[in-house]
Amino acid sequence: MSEAVLVAKDLVVSYGSQVVLQDVSLTLQAGTLTALVGANGAGKSTLLQVLQGQLAARSGSVHCEDVPIEDCRERVVLMPQRSRIDWSFPITVREFVALGALRSPARACCEREAALQRVGLSALASRRLDALSGGQQQRALLARALVQPSTVLLLDEPCSAIDPPSRDQLLRLMRQLVSVGHTLLVSSHDWGEALDLYDRVIVLQGRVLADGSPAAVRRSLSGLVDPGNHCCG
Amino acid sequence: MEIWFLPLLMTLLIGVLCPAAGTLLVTQRRELQANLISHAVLPGLAVAVAFGIDPAIGGVVSGLLGSLLAERLQRGRIANHDAVVNTVLAGFLGLGVLLIPLLNLRLDLDALLFGDLLTVTWWDLARVLVAASALGALVMGRYSQLVYLGVDSEGAAASGLPVRVLRLAMALVTALVIVSAMAAVGVILVIGLLCAPVLPGLRRASSLRAAICAASLVGLALSAGGFLLAIPLNLPPGPLIGVACLLLLCVPGMRGERT
């Protein structure tokens, strides 16, 4: 069993009087690719924000390598949903990726080029961001996250609104990142075959409904989830 | 010829400065803030004139207060931000108009709103230079942060950038630019110069820096064209520049459409 790098215990999160997450606990092992699956409004983005320390839980705790997340937020990097980005902003891919290293400009140059190479965008680095396809833009967003030195990468619906070939390419890329030691938690509302690419699947619906290998989760939820009702996002 | 030198110089400087500041506002999607500040300067101008202070100082303070009030009233709201901004704009404009008779002021409201280049002094030019210096300091000192804020404002906040300070600095620079442009094009028509010249180059520029340069060049051409056309036509240059901004957007490819 690999080492636990991110541990969340008994998280309760609410917006005003509305409870969004109830008693959510999870542990991420180093060097694993985990899917966080749930329908829209299940609390996936909220959970990722809490795990990164952007949002405070009403109760419960998050620790990264035994340190409270408030004291080590830089160890956990959150790649946001694509809707949060202004893709029409006048910026090249290279400059966009470099924004990830804004807090540590000394290492920006080499880290930026390494991240661009890793996601396969070196040849497109001088293009404007809005000249890329949706899949390439997602890879640029991932490269921006990779520039930051981190222990855990949280990816908020990286496969939404991109075509299946781009999605498969992104999933392969995530698998490569895990093979070189990264720990990834990826939110998705995809119940399809793509789930088999993950080491582990956590199903969220305000609370954790299931947690285990893709096959085990499918079995345990077979009575609750209509397998035909999946989307490619 | 000599009497035209100062107005022409002022027009050209404003033509470069306003689009440069406008590029920041447009790329941060804060165009409405320019509109708000341009109207919110009026109460401050009136109070400053009444107390014998430089009207520009009153205008900047008042414009900044309007911007801060709108920001405060927007906080916690998910939608209706534009409605809040428009309400604050109307309130400040109304207050300014009310203060003029209440304080027994003799203000040339037309010149204030639409500009009067013939009244331009070296002091007005100095204000433009102060505004240009403030804008230059902001862009050069905080360039990467402004880019981050524009492309991903939530991410910028999450990564610990001083988002509120940056927005306050932008509001201050915008207020300085608007007040300094009063003499040339008036506080109302300045909105045209802040926005229209930005659009043609925005989709083609590969960086915020390049977008600022492109907008400034277009603004310079518009201002110079408007001014030179005003002399033979015997028309006020301010409104003419405003109309030129509108005409620019009617030219295909000048609205920043995708090519």
Interface residues (C-beta under 8 A of the other chain):
Chain A: Q52 Q54 L78 P80 R84 I85 D86 S88 F89 P90 I91 T92 E95 F96 L99 L102 R103 S126 R128 L129 D130
Chain B: T27 R29 S144 Q145 V147 Y148 G150 V151 D152 E154 G155 A158 S159 G160 L161 L202 R203 A205 S206 S207 L208 A210 A211
